[in-house]
Amino acid sequence: MTDYTDLAERLRGKPPTHSTLDRYEAADAIEALEKRIKELEAALKPFADYWEPNGGIEKTDVSITYGDLFNARKVLGEK
């Protein structure tokens, strides 16, 4: 995944003024989205590690736990 930290820093540039406030808000939004993407990727990784691209299970010793399932639901915002 691309690291958007540099983009957020460039958007911020100089201290905020009325005319640059939108750029600061955009930088904050980019950082929040980057954090959310990382959370989702981490929650999905246990499932992706055992799935083969052609539609089958890659490994027979699948070790997805209830904790993985609960974590995925939690990250997706479900109870």
mmCIF file of the N, C-alpha and C atoms, coordinates in Angstrom:
data_MODEL
# 
_entry.id   MODEL 
# 
loop_
_atom_site.group_PDB 
_atom_site.id 
_atom_site.type_symbol 
_atom_site.label_atom_id 
_atom_site.label_alt_id 
_atom_site.label_comp_id 
_atom_site.label_asym_id 
_atom_site.label_entity_id 
_atom_site.label_seq_id 
_atom_site.pdbx_PDB_ins_code 
_atom_site.Cartn_x 
_atom_site.Cartn_y 
_atom_site.Cartn_z 
_atom_site.occupancy 
_atom_site.B_iso_or_equiv 
_atom_site.pdbx_formal_charge 
_atom_site.auth_seq_id 
_atom_site.auth_comp_id 
_atom_site.auth_asym_id 
_atom_site.auth_atom_id 
_atom_site.pdbx_PDB_model_num 
ATOM 1   N N  . MET A 1 1  ? 0.839   -1.179  0.000  1.00 0.00 ? 1  MET A N  1 
ATOM 2   C CA . MET A 1 1  ? 0.000   0.000   0.000  1.00 0.00 ? 1  MET A CA 1 
ATOM 3   C C  . MET A 1 1  ? 0.886   1.245   0.000  1.00 0.00 ? 1  MET A C  1 
ATOM 4   N N  . THR A 1 2  ? 0.405   2.256   -0.625 1.00 0.00 ? 2  THR A N  1 
ATOM 5   C CA . THR A 1 2  ? 1.131   3.513   -0.698 1.00 0.00 ? 2  THR A CA 1 
ATOM 6   C C  . THR A 1 2  ? 1.085   4.218   0.647  1.00 0.00 ? 2  THR A C  1 
ATOM 7   N N  . ASP A 1 3  ? 2.219   4.832   1.003  1.00 0.00 ? 3  ASP A N  1 
ATOM 8   C CA . ASP A 1 3  ? 2.268   5.627   2.227  1.00 0.00 ? 3  ASP A CA 1 
ATOM 9   C C  . ASP A 1 3  ? 1.892   7.062   1.855  1.00 0.00 ? 3  ASP A C  1 
ATOM 10  N N  . TYR A 1 4  ? 0.809   7.532   2.409  1.00 0.00 ? 4  TYR A N  1 
ATOM 11  C CA . TYR A 1 4  ? 0.304   8.865   2.069  1.00 0.00 ? 4  TYR A CA 1 
ATOM 12  C C  . TYR A 1 4  ? 0.784   9.945   3.023  1.00 0.00 ? 4  TYR A C  1 
ATOM 13  N N  . THR A 1 5  ? 1.729   9.596   3.899  1.00 0.00 ? 5  THR A N  1 
ATOM 14  C CA . THR A 1 5  ? 2.231   10.563  4.864  1.00 0.00 ? 5  THR A CA 1 
ATOM 15  C C  . THR A 1 5  ? 2.849   11.769  4.168  1.00 0.00 ? 5  THR A C  1 
ATOM 16  N N  . ASP A 1 6  ? 3.646   11.514  3.125  1.00 0.00 ? 6  ASP A N  1 
ATOM 17  C CA . ASP A 1 6  ? 4.297   12.606  2.401  1.00 0.00 ? 6  ASP A CA 1 
ATOM 18  C C  . ASP A 1 6  ? 3.266   13.517  1.746  1.00 0.00 ? 6  ASP A C  1 
ATOM 19  N N  . LEU A 1 7  ? 2.239   12.936  1.160  1.00 0.00 ? 7  LEU A N  1 
ATOM 20  C CA . LEU A 1 7  ? 1.189   13.736  0.534  1.00 0.00 ? 7  LEU A CA 1 
ATOM 21  C C  . LEU A 1 7  ? 0.489   14.612  1.568  1.00 0.00 ? 7  LEU A C  1 
ATOM 22  N N  . ALA A 1 8  ? 0.180   14.036  2.718  1.00 0.00 ? 8  ALA A N  1 
ATOM 23  C CA . ALA A 1 8  ? -0.482  14.807  3.771  1.00 0.00 ? 8  ALA A CA 1 
ATOM 24  C C  . ALA A 1 8  ? 0.409   15.952  4.239  1.00 0.00 ? 8  ALA A C  1 
ATOM 25  N N  . GLU A 1 9  ? 1.707   15.692  4.371  1.00 0.00 ? 9  GLU A N  1 
ATOM 26  C CA . GLU A 1 9  ? 2.629   16.754  4.797  1.00 0.00 ? 9  GLU A CA 1 
ATOM 27  C C  . GLU A 1 9  ? 2.714   17.861  3.750  1.00 0.00 ? 9  GLU A C  1 
ATOM 28  N N  . ARG A 1 10 ? 2.746   17.492  2.466  1.00 0.00 ? 10 ARG A N  1 
ATOM 29  C CA . ARG A 1 10 ? 2.800   18.507  1.413  1.00 0.00 ? 10 ARG A CA 1 
ATOM 30  C C  . ARG A 1 10 ? 1.513   19.319  1.361  1.00 0.00 ? 10 ARG A C  1 
ATOM 31  N N  . LEU A 1 11 ? 0.381   18.682  1.622  1.00 0.00 ? 11 LEU A N  1 
ATOM 32  C CA . LEU A 1 11 ? -0.875  19.432  1.643  1.00 0.00 ? 11 LEU A CA 1 
ATOM 33  C C  . LEU A 1 11 ? -0.880  20.468  2.761  1.00 0.00 ? 11 LEU A C  1 
ATOM 34  N N  . ARG A 1 12 ? -0.288  20.091  3.873  1.00 0.00 ? 12 ARG A N  1 
ATOM 35  C CA . ARG A 1 12 ? -0.262  21.021  5.006  1.00 0.00 ? 12 ARG A CA 1 
ATOM 36  C C  . ARG A 1 12 ? 0.687   22.182  4.726  1.00 0.00 ? 12 ARG A C  1 
ATOM 37  N N  . GLY A 1 13 ? 1.836   21.909  4.147  1.00 0.00 ? 13 GLY A N  1 
ATOM 38  C CA . GLY A 1 13 ? 2.775   22.969  3.787  1.00 0.00 ? 13 GLY A CA 1 
ATOM 39  C C  . GLY A 1 13 ? 3.048   23.925  4.923  1.00 0.00 ? 13 GLY A C  1 
ATOM 40  N N  . LYS A 1 14 ? 2.626   25.141  4.745  1.00 0.00 ? 14 LYS A N  1 
ATOM 41  C CA . LYS A 1 14 ? 2.837   26.197  5.738  1.00 0.00 ? 14 LYS A CA 1 
ATOM 42  C C  . LYS A 1 14 ? 1.706   26.190  6.761  1.00 0.00 ? 14 LYS A C  1 
ATOM 43  N N  . PRO A 1 15 ? 1.845   26.950  7.844  1.00 0.00 ? 15 PRO A N  1 
ATOM 44  C CA . PRO A 1 15 ? 0.784   27.009  8.855  1.00 0.00 ? 15 PRO A CA 1 
ATOM 45  C C  . PRO A 1 15 ? -0.562  27.373  8.210  1.00 0.00 ? 15 PRO A C  1 
ATOM 46  N N  . PRO A 1 16 ? -1.648  26.847  8.787  1.00 0.00 ? 16 PRO A N  1 
ATOM 47  C CA . PRO A 1 16 ? -2.959  27.065  8.159  1.00 0.00 ? 16 PRO A CA 1 
ATOM 48  C C  . PRO A 1 16 ? -3.400  28.522  8.194  1.00 0.00 ? 16 PRO A C  1 
ATOM 49  N N  . THR A 1 17 ? -4.022  28.907  7.116  1.00 0.00 ? 17 THR A N  1 
ATOM 50  C CA . THR A 1 17 ? -4.693  30.202  7.032  1.00 0.00 ? 17 THR A CA 1 
ATOM 51  C C  . THR A 1 17 ? -6.107  29.894  6.547  1.00 0.00 ? 17 THR A C  1 
ATOM 52  N N  . HIS A 1 18 ? -6.902  30.903  6.450  1.00 0.00 ? 18 HIS A N  1 
ATOM 53  C CA . HIS A 1 18 ? -8.274  30.683  5.976  1.00 0.00 ? 18 HIS A CA 1 
ATOM 54  C C  . HIS A 1 18 ? -8.265  30.039  4.589  1.00 0.00 ? 18 HIS A C  1 
ATOM 55  N N  . SER A 1 19 ? -7.330  30.443  3.735  1.00 0.00 ? 19 SER A N  1 
ATOM 56  C CA . SER A 1 19 ? -7.297  29.930  2.368  1.00 0.00 ? 19 SER A CA 1 
ATOM 57  C C  . SER A 1 19 ? -6.700  28.521  2.272  1.00 0.00 ? 19 SER A C  1 
ATOM 58  N N  . THR A 1 20 ? -5.945  28.082  3.288  1.00 0.00 ? 20 THR A N  1 
ATOM 59  C CA . THR A 1 20 ? -5.336  26.746  3.222  1.00 0.00 ? 20 THR A CA 1 
ATOM 60  C C  . THR A 1 20 ? -6.025  25.741  4.139  1.00 0.00 ? 20 THR A C  1 
ATOM 61  N N  . LEU A 1 21 ? -7.078  26.155  4.813  1.00 0.00 ? 21 LEU A N  1 
ATOM 62  C CA . LEU A 1 21 ? -7.747  25.270  5.758  1.00 0.00 ? 21 LEU A CA 1 
ATOM 63  C C  . LEU A 1 21 ? -8.282  24.010  5.073  1.00 0.00 ? 21 LEU A C  1 
ATOM 64  N N  . ASP A 1 22 ? -8.794  24.132  3.853  1.00 0.00 ? 22 ASP A N  1 
ATOM 65  C CA . ASP A 1 22 ? -9.290  22.966  3.123  1.00 0.00 ? 22 ASP A CA 1 
ATOM 66  C C  . ASP A 1 22 ? -8.186  21.945  2.896  1.00 0.00 ? 22 ASP A C  1 
ATOM 67  N N  . ARG A 1 23 ? -6.982  22.422  2.626  1.00 0.00 ? 23 ARG A N  1 
ATOM 68  C CA . ARG A 1 23 ? -5.858  21.494  2.430  1.00 0.00 ? 23 ARG A CA 1 
ATOM 69  C C  . ARG A 1 23 ? -5.541  20.753  3.722  1.00 0.00 ? 23 ARG A C  1 
ATOM 70  N N  . TYR A 1 24 ? -5.622  21.437  4.836  1.00 0.00 ? 24 TYR A N  1 
ATOM 71  C CA . TYR A 1 24 ? -5.367  20.790  6.128  1.00 0.00 ? 24 TYR A CA 1 
ATOM 72  C C  . TYR A 1 24 ? -6.434  19.745  6.421  1.00 0.00 ? 24 TYR A C  1 
ATOM 73  N N  . GLU A 1 25 ? -7.682  20.073  6.121  1.00 0.00 ? 25 GLU A N  1 
ATOM 74  C CA . GLU A 1 25 ? -8.762  19.110  6.317  1.00 0.00 ? 25 GLU A CA 1 
ATOM 75  C C  . GLU A 1 25 ? -8.589  17.908  5.400  1.00 0.00 ? 25 GLU A C  1 
ATOM 76  N N  . ALA A 1 26 ? -8.145  18.135  4.171  1.00 0.00 ? 26 ALA A N  1 
ATOM 77  C CA . ALA A 1 26 ? -7.891  17.036  3.228  1.00 0.00 ? 26 ALA A CA 1 
ATOM 78  C C  . ALA A 1 26 ? -6.761  16.154  3.746  1.00 0.00 ? 26 ALA A C  1 
ATOM 79  N N  . ALA A 1 27 ? -5.719  16.755  4.281  1.00 0.00 ? 27 ALA A N  1 
ATOM 80  C CA . ALA A 1 27 ? -4.593  15.988  4.833  1.00 0.00 ? 27 ALA A CA 1 
ATOM 81  C C  . ALA A 1 27 ? -5.049  15.126  6.008  1.00 0.00 ? 27 ALA A C  1 
ATOM 82  N N  . ASP A 1 28 ? -5.871  15.692  6.874  1.00 0.00 ? 28 ASP A N  1 
ATOM 83  C CA . ASP A 1 28 ? -6.409  14.921  8.010  1.00 0.00 ? 28 ASP A CA 1 
ATOM 84  C C  . ASP A 1 28 ? -7.250  13.747  7.515  1.00 0.00 ? 28 ASP A C  1 
ATOM 85  N N  . ALA A 1 29 ? -8.069  14.001  6.495  1.00 0.00 ? 29 ALA A N  1 
ATOM 86  C CA . ALA A 1 29 ? -8.918  12.943  5.949  1.00 0.00 ? 29 ALA A CA 1 
ATOM 87  C C  . ALA A 1 29 ? -8.079  11.839  5.322  1.00 0.00 ? 29 ALA A C  1 
ATOM 88  N N  . ILE A 1 30 ? -7.025  12.201  4.611  1.00 0.00 ? 30 ILE A N  1 
ATOM 89  C CA . ILE A 1 30 ? -6.144  11.209  3.997  1.00 0.00 ? 30 ILE A CA 1 
ATOM 90  C C  . ILE A 1 30 ? -5.501  10.346  5.064  1.00 0.00 ? 30 ILE A C  1 
ATOM 91  N N  . GLU A 1 31 ? -5.027  10.961  6.131  1.00 0.00 ? 31 GLU A N  1 
ATOM 92  C CA . GLU A 1 31 ? -4.401  10.188  7.204  1.00 0.00 ? 31 GLU A CA 1 
ATOM 93  C C  . GLU A 1 31 ? -5.403  9.258   7.891  1.00 0.00 ? 31 GLU A C  1 
ATOM 94  N N  . ALA A 1 32 ? -6.622  9.733   8.086  1.00 0.00 ? 32 ALA A N  1 
ATOM 95  C CA . ALA A 1 32 ? -7.650  8.888   8.709  1.00 0.00 ? 32 ALA A CA 1 
ATOM 96  C C  . ALA A 1 32 ? -7.999  7.708   7.802  1.00 0.00 ? 32 ALA A C  1 
ATOM 97  N N  . LEU A 1 33 ? -8.093  7.950   6.503  1.00 0.00 ? 33 LEU A N  1 
ATOM 98  C CA . LEU A 1 33 ? -8.389  6.870   5.559  1.00 0.00 ? 33 LEU A CA 1 
ATOM 99  C C  . LEU A 1 33 ? -7.248  5.864   5.481  1.00 0.00 ? 33 LEU A C  1 
ATOM 100 N N  . GLU A 1 34 ? -6.025  6.357   5.530  1.00 0.00 ? 34 GLU A N  1 
ATOM 101 C CA . GLU A 1 34 ? -4.873  5.454   5.513  1.00 0.00 ? 34 GLU A CA 1 
ATOM 102 C C  . GLU A 1 34 ? -4.886  4.539   6.744  1.00 0.00 ? 34 GLU A C  1 
ATOM 103 N N  . LYS A 1 35 ? -5.213  5.107   7.895  1.00 0.00 ? 35 LYS A N  1 
ATOM 104 C CA . LYS A 1 35 ? -5.293  4.310   9.123  1.00 0.00 ? 35 LYS A CA 1 
ATOM 105 C C  . LYS A 1 35 ? -6.398  3.259   9.002  1.00 0.00 ? 35 LYS A C  1 
ATOM 106 N N  . ARG A 1 36 ? -7.541  3.653   8.468  1.00 0.00 ? 36 ARG A N  1 
ATOM 107 C CA . ARG A 1 36 ? -8.672  2.731   8.308  1.00 0.00 ? 36 ARG A CA 1 
ATOM 108 C C  . ARG A 1 36 ? -8.317  1.593   7.345  1.00 0.00 ? 36 ARG A C  1 
ATOM 109 N N  . ILE A 1 37 ? -7.648  1.904   6.262  1.00 0.00 ? 37 ILE A N  1 
ATOM 110 C CA . ILE A 1 37 ? -7.242  0.879   5.297  1.00 0.00 ? 37 ILE A CA 1 
ATOM 111 C C  . ILE A 1 37 ? -6.299  -0.122  5.952  1.00 0.00 ? 37 ILE A C  1 
ATOM 112 N N  . LYS A 1 38 ? -5.367  0.369   6.749  1.00 0.00 ? 38 LYS A N  1 
ATOM 113 C CA . LYS A 1 38 ? -4.442  -0.533  7.434  1.00 0.00 ? 38 LYS A CA 1 
ATOM 114 C C  . LYS A 1 38 ? -5.173  -1.446  8.409  1.00 0.00 ? 38 LYS A C  1 
ATOM 115 N N  . GLU A 1 39 ? -6.171  -0.908  9.128  1.00 0.00 ? 39 GLU A N  1 
ATOM 116 C CA . GLU A 1 39 ? -6.973  -1.729  10.048 1.00 0.00 ? 39 GLU A CA 1 
ATOM 117 C C  . GLU A 1 39 ? -7.722  -2.821  9.292  1.00 0.00 ? 39 GLU A C  1 
ATOM 118 N N  . LEU A 1 40 ? -8.326  -2.441  8.169  1.00 0.00 ? 40 LEU A N  1 
ATOM 119 C CA . LEU A 1 40 ? -9.087  -3.413  7.383  1.00 0.00 ? 40 LEU A CA 1 
ATOM 120 C C  . LEU A 1 40 ? -8.179  -4.484  6.791  1.00 0.00 ? 40 LEU A C  1 
ATOM 121 N N  . GLU A 1 41 ? -7.015  -4.077  6.291  1.00 0.00 ? 41 GLU A N  1 
ATOM 122 C CA . GLU A 1 41 ? -6.073  -5.050  5.739  1.00 0.00 ? 41 GLU A CA 1 
ATOM 123 C C  . GLU A 1 41 ? -5.623  -6.044  6.799  1.00 0.00 ? 41 GLU A C  1 
ATOM 124 N N  . ALA A 1 42 ? -5.343  -5.547  7.991  1.00 0.00 ? 42 ALA A N  1 
ATOM 125 C CA . ALA A 1 42 ? -4.899  -6.433  9.073  1.00 0.00 ? 42 ALA A CA 1 
ATOM 126 C C  . ALA A 1 42 ? -6.000  -7.419  9.451  1.00 0.00 ? 42 ALA A C  1 
ATOM 127 N N  . ALA A 1 43 ? -7.249  -6.958  9.464  1.00 0.00 ? 43 ALA A N  1 
ATOM 128 C CA . ALA A 1 43 ? -8.362  -7.838  9.823  1.00 0.00 ? 43 ALA A CA 1 
ATOM 129 C C  . ALA A 1 43 ? -8.634  -8.889  8.753  1.00 0.00 ? 43 ALA A C  1 
ATOM 130 N N  . LEU A 1 44 ? -8.369  -8.558  7.500  1.00 0.00 ? 44 LEU A N  1 
ATOM 131 C CA . LEU A 1 44 ? -8.633  -9.484  6.396  1.00 0.00 ? 44 LEU A CA 1 
ATOM 132 C C  . LEU A 1 44 ? -7.475  -10.422 6.098  1.00 0.00 ? 44 LEU A C  1 
ATOM 133 N N  . LYS A 1 45 ? -6.297  -10.105 6.574  1.00 0.00 ? 45 LYS A N  1 
ATOM 134 C CA . LYS A 1 45 ? -5.116  -10.894 6.262  1.00 0.00 ? 45 LYS A CA 1 
ATOM 135 C C  . LYS A 1 45 ? -5.255  -12.376 6.608  1.00 0.00 ? 45 LYS A C  1 
ATOM 136 N N  . PRO A 1 46 ? -5.777  -12.756 7.775  1.00 0.00 ? 46 PRO A N  1 
ATOM 137 C CA . PRO A 1 46 ? -5.899  -14.184 8.069  1.00 0.00 ? 46 PRO A CA 1 
ATOM 138 C C  . PRO A 1 46 ? -6.738  -14.939 7.033  1.00 0.00 ? 46 PRO A C  1 
ATOM 139 N N  . PHE A 1 47 ? -7.716  -14.268 6.448  1.00 0.00 ? 47 PHE A N  1 
ATOM 140 C CA . PHE A 1 47 ? -8.567  -14.914 5.460  1.00 0.00 ? 47 PHE A CA 1 
ATOM 141 C C  . PHE A 1 47 ? -7.882  -14.960 4.095  1.00 0.00 ? 47 PHE A C  1 
ATOM 142 N N  . ALA A 1 48 ? -7.216  -13.886 3.744  1.00 0.00 ? 48 ALA A N  1 
ATOM 143 C CA . ALA A 1 48 ? -6.538  -13.823 2.450  1.00 0.00 ? 48 ALA A CA 1 
ATOM 144 C C  . ALA A 1 48 ? -5.359  -14.785 2.381  1.00 0.00 ? 48 ALA A C  1 
ATOM 145 N N  . ASP A 1 49 ? -4.720  -15.058 3.501  1.00 0.00 ? 49 ASP A N  1 
ATOM 146 C CA . ASP A 1 49 ? -3.560  -15.956 3.515  1.00 0.00 ? 49 ASP A CA 1 
ATOM 147 C C  . ASP A 1 49 ? -3.911  -17.378 3.097  1.00 0.00 ? 49 ASP A C  1 
ATOM 148 N N  . TYR A 1 50 ? -5.178  -17.742 3.203  1.00 0.00 ? 50 TYR A N  1 
ATOM 149 C CA . TYR A 1 50 ? -5.577  -19.115 2.912  1.00 0.00 ? 50 TYR A CA 1 
ATOM 150 C C  . TYR A 1 50 ? -6.438  -19.240 1.668  1.00 0.00 ? 50 TYR A C  1 
ATOM 151 N N  . TRP A 1 51 ? -6.539  -18.192 0.886  1.00 0.00 ? 51 TRP A N  1 
ATOM 152 C CA . TRP A 1 51 ? -7.392  -18.249 -0.290 1.00 0.00 ? 51 TRP A CA 1 
ATOM 153 C C  . TRP A 1 51 ? -6.547  -18.211 -1.542 1.00 0.00 ? 51 TRP A C  1 
ATOM 154 N N  . GLU A 1 52 ? -6.802  -19.117 -2.446 1.00 0.00 ? 52 GLU A N  1 
ATOM 155 C CA . GLU A 1 52 ? -6.068  -19.196 -3.707 1.00 0.00 ? 52 GLU A CA 1 
ATOM 156 C C  . GLU A 1 52 ? -6.798  -18.354 -4.751 1.00 0.00 ? 52 GLU A C  1 
ATOM 157 N N  . PRO A 1 53 ? -6.070  -17.640 -5.598 1.00 0.00 ? 53 PRO A N  1 
ATOM 158 C CA . PRO A 1 53 ? -6.707  -16.754 -6.567 1.00 0.00 ? 53 PRO A CA 1 
ATOM 159 C C  . PRO A 1 53 ? -7.709  -17.443 -7.501 1.00 0.00 ? 53 PRO A C  1 
ATOM 160 N N  . ASN A 1 54 ? -7.533  -18.736 -7.789 1.00 0.00 ? 54 ASN A N  1 
ATOM 161 C CA . ASN A 1 54 ? -8.457  -19.388 -8.724 1.00 0.00 ? 54 ASN A CA 1 
ATOM 162 C C  . ASN A 1 54 ? -9.753  -19.834 -8.051 1.00 0.00 ? 54 ASN A C  1 
ATOM 163 N N  . GLY A 1 55 ? -9.963  -19.461 -6.809 1.00 0.00 ? 55 GLY A N  1 
ATOM 164 C CA . GLY A 1 55 ? -11.237 -19.710 -6.157 1.00 0.00 ? 55 GLY A CA 1 
ATOM 165 C C  . GLY A 1 55 ? -11.272 -20.881 -5.206 1.00 0.00 ? 55 GLY A C  1 
ATOM 166 N N  . GLY A 1 56 ? -10.139 -21.456 -4.893 1.00 0.00 ? 56 GLY A N  1 
ATOM 167 C CA . GLY A 1 56 ? -10.124 -22.585 -3.984 1.00 0.00 ? 56 GLY A CA 1 
ATOM 168 C C  . GLY A 1 56 ? -9.353  -22.282 -2.718 1.00 0.00 ? 56 GLY A C  1 
ATOM 169 N N  . ILE A 1 57 ? -9.403  -23.197 -1.803 1.00 0.00 ? 57 ILE A N  1 
ATOM 170 C CA . ILE A 1 57 ? -8.626  -23.066 -0.574 1.00 0.00 ? 57 ILE A CA 1 
ATOM 171 C C  . ILE A 1 57 ? -7.205  -23.504 -0.871 1.00 0.00 ? 57 ILE A C  1 
ATOM 172 N N  . GLU A 1 58 ? -6.256  -22.674 -0.538 1.00 0.00 ? 58 GLU A N  1 
ATOM 173 C CA . GLU A 1 58 ? -4.851  -22.947 -0.845 1.00 0.00 ? 58 GLU A CA 1 
ATOM 174 C C  . GLU A 1 58 ? -4.257  -23.984 0.097  1.00 0.00 ? 58 GLU A C  1 
ATOM 175 N N  . LYS A 1 59 ? -4.636  -23.921 1.355  1.00 0.00 ? 59 LYS A N  1 
ATOM 176 C CA . LYS A 1 59 ? -4.057  -24.813 2.359  1.00 0.00 ? 59 LYS A CA 1 
ATOM 177 C C  . LYS A 1 59 ? -5.163  -25.632 3.010  1.00 0.00 ? 59 LYS A C  1 
ATOM 178 N N  . THR A 1 60 ? -4.842  -26.844 3.361  1.00 0.00 ? 60 THR A N  1 
ATOM 179 C CA . THR A 1 60 ? -5.836  -27.678 4.037  1.00 0.00 ? 60 THR A CA 1 
ATOM 180 C C  . THR A 1 60 ? -5.790  -27.477 5.543  1.00 0.00 ? 60 THR A C  1 
ATOM 181 N N  . ASP A 1 61 ? -4.715  -26.913 6.044  1.00 0.00 ? 61 ASP A N  1 
ATOM 182 C CA . ASP A 1 61 ? -4.589  -26.700 7.489  1.00 0.00 ? 61 ASP A CA 1 
ATOM 183 C C  . ASP A 1 61 ? -4.977  -25.269 7.855  1.00 0.00 ? 61 ASP A C  1 
ATOM 184 N N  . VAL A 1 62 ? -6.155  -24.888 7.456  1.00 0.00 ? 62 VAL A N  1 
ATOM 185 C CA . VAL A 1 62 ? -6.633  -23.533 7.707  1.00 0.00 ? 62 VAL A CA 1 
ATOM 186 C C  . VAL A 1 62 ? -6.717  -23.300 9.207  1.00 0.00 ? 62 VAL A C  1 
ATOM 187 N N  . SER A 1 63 ? -6.116  -22.212 9.635  1.00 0.00 ? 63 SER A N  1 
ATOM 188 C CA . SER A 1 63 ? -6.107  -21.923 11.069 1.00 0.00 ? 63 SER A CA 1 
ATOM 189 C C  . SER A 1 63 ? -6.745  -20.575 11.368 1.00 0.00 ? 63 SER A C  1 
ATOM 190 N N  . ILE A 1 64 ? -7.866  -20.323 10.725 1.00 0.00 ? 64 ILE A N  1 
ATOM 191 C CA . ILE A 1 64 ? -8.623  -19.112 11.028 1.00 0.00 ? 64 ILE A CA 1 
ATOM 192 C C  . ILE A 1 64 ? -9.370  -19.380 12.331 1.00 0.00 ? 64 ILE A C  1 
ATOM 193 N N  . THR A 1 65 ? -9.224  -18.474 13.259 1.00 0.00 ? 65 THR A N  1 
ATOM 194 C CA . THR A 1 65 ? -9.804  -18.680 14.586 1.00 0.00 ? 65 THR A CA 1 
ATOM 195 C C  . THR A 1 65 ? -11.080 -17.848 14.759 1.00 0.00 ? 65 THR A C  1 
ATOM 196 N N  . TYR A 1 66 ? -11.809 -18.169 15.817 1.00 0.00 ? 66 TYR A N  1 
ATOM 197 C CA . TYR A 1 66 ? -12.966 -17.337 16.160 1.00 0.00 ? 66 TYR A CA 1 
ATOM 198 C C  . TYR A 1 66 ? -12.510 -15.910 16.448 1.00 0.00 ? 66 TYR A C  1 
ATOM 199 N N  . GLY A 1 67 ? -11.321 -15.772 17.008 1.00 0.00 ? 67 GLY A N  1 
ATOM 200 C CA . GLY A 1 67 ? -10.781 -14.440 17.259 1.00 0.00 ? 67 GLY A CA 1 
ATOM 201 C C  . GLY A 1 67 ? -10.617 -13.651 15.974 1.00 0.00 ? 67 GLY A C  1 
ATOM 202 N N  . ASP A 1 68 ? -10.173 -14.333 14.887 1.00 0.00 ? 68 ASP A N  1 
ATOM 203 C CA . ASP A 1 68 ? -10.049 -13.669 13.591 1.00 0.00 ? 68 ASP A CA 1 
ATOM 204 C C  . ASP A 1 68 ? -11.418 -13.202 13.096 1.00 0.00 ? 68 ASP A C  1 
ATOM 205 N N  . LEU A 1 69 ? -12.416 -14.067 13.258 1.00 0.00 ? 69 LEU A N  1 
ATOM 206 C CA . LEU A 1 69 ? -13.777 -13.716 12.830 1.00 0.00 ? 69 LEU A CA 1 
ATOM 207 C C  . LEU A 1 69 ? -14.327 -12.541 13.637 1.00 0.00 ? 69 LEU A C  1 
ATOM 208 N N  . PHE A 1 70 ? -14.164 -12.584 14.949 1.00 0.00 ? 70 PHE A N  1 
ATOM 209 C CA . PHE A 1 70 ? -14.658 -11.501 15.804 1.00 0.00 ? 70 PHE A CA 1 
ATOM 210 C C  . PHE A 1 70 ? -13.919 -10.196 15.507 1.00 0.00 ? 70 PHE A C  1 
ATOM 211 N N  . ASN A 1 71 ? -12.616 -10.279 15.279 1.00 0.00 ? 71 ASN A N  1 
ATOM 212 C CA . ASN A 1 71 ? -11.838 -9.084  14.961 1.00 0.00 ? 71 ASN A CA 1 
ATOM 213 C C  . ASN A 1 71 ? -12.294 -8.469  13.645 1.00 0.00 ? 71 ASN A C  1 
ATOM 214 N N  . ALA A 1 72 ? -12.541 -9.310  12.644 1.00 0.00 ? 72 ALA A N  1 
ATOM 215 C CA . ALA A 1 72 ? -13.013 -8.804  11.358 1.00 0.00 ? 72 ALA A CA 1 
ATOM 216 C C  . ALA A 1 72 ? -14.354 -8.096  11.519 1.00 0.00 ? 72 ALA A C  1 
ATOM 217 N N  . ARG A 1 73 ? -15.256 -8.691  12.272 1.00 0.00 ? 73 ARG A N  1 
ATOM 218 C CA . ARG A 1 73 ? -16.559 -8.054  12.491 1.00 0.00 ? 73 ARG A CA 1 
ATOM 219 C C  . ARG A 1 73 ? -16.396 -6.731  13.238 1.00 0.00 ? 73 ARG A C  1 
ATOM 220 N N  . LYS A 1 74 ? -15.507 -6.713  14.224 1.00 0.00 ? 74 LYS A N  1 
ATOM 221 C CA . LYS A 1 74 ? -15.279 -5.508  15.015 1.00 0.00 ? 74 LYS A CA 1 
ATOM 222 C C  . LYS A 1 74 ? -14.739 -4.386  14.124 1.00 0.00 ? 74 LYS A C  1 
ATOM 223 N N  . VAL A 1 75 ? -13.750 -4.715  13.294 1.00 0.00 ? 75 VAL A N  1 
ATOM 224 C CA . VAL A 1 75 ? -13.141 -3.713  12.414 1.00 0.00 ? 75 VAL A CA 1 
ATOM 225 C C  . VAL A 1 75 ? -14.157 -3.200  11.392 1.00 0.00 ? 75 VAL A C  1 
ATOM 226 N N  . LEU A 1 76 ? -15.047 -4.076  10.946 1.00 0.00 ? 76 LEU A N  1 
ATOM 227 C CA . LEU A 1 76 ? -16.075 -3.660  10.001 1.00 0.00 ? 76 LEU A CA 1 
ATOM 228 C C  . LEU A 1 76 ? -17.215 -2.885  10.662 1.00 0.00 ? 76 LEU A C  1 
ATOM 229 N N  . GLY A 1 77 ? -17.169 -2.799  11.992 1.00 0.00 ? 77 GLY A N  1 
ATOM 230 C CA . GLY A 1 77 ? -18.156 -2.010  12.711 1.00 0.00 ? 77 GLY A CA 1 
ATOM 231 C C  . GLY A 1 77 ? -19.408 -2.780  13.076 1.00 0.00 ? 77 GLY A C  1 
ATOM 232 N N  . GLU A 1 78 ? -19.338 -4.101  13.014 1.00 0.00 ? 78 GLU A N  1 
ATOM 233 C CA . GLU A 1 78 ? -20.501 -4.924  13.360 1.00 0.00 ? 78 GLU A CA 1 
ATOM 234 C C  . GLU A 1 78 ? -20.346 -5.424  14.778 1.00 0.00 ? 78 GLU A C  1 
ATOM 235 N N  . LYS A 1 79 ? -21.460 -5.726  15.413 1.00 0.00 ? 79 LYS A N  1 
ATOM 236 C CA . LYS A 1 79 ? -21.435 -6.225  16.787 1.00 0.00 ? 79 LYS A CA 1 
ATOM 237 C C  . LYS A 1 79 ? -21.359 -7.726  16.796 1.00 0.00 ? 79 LYS A C  1 
# 
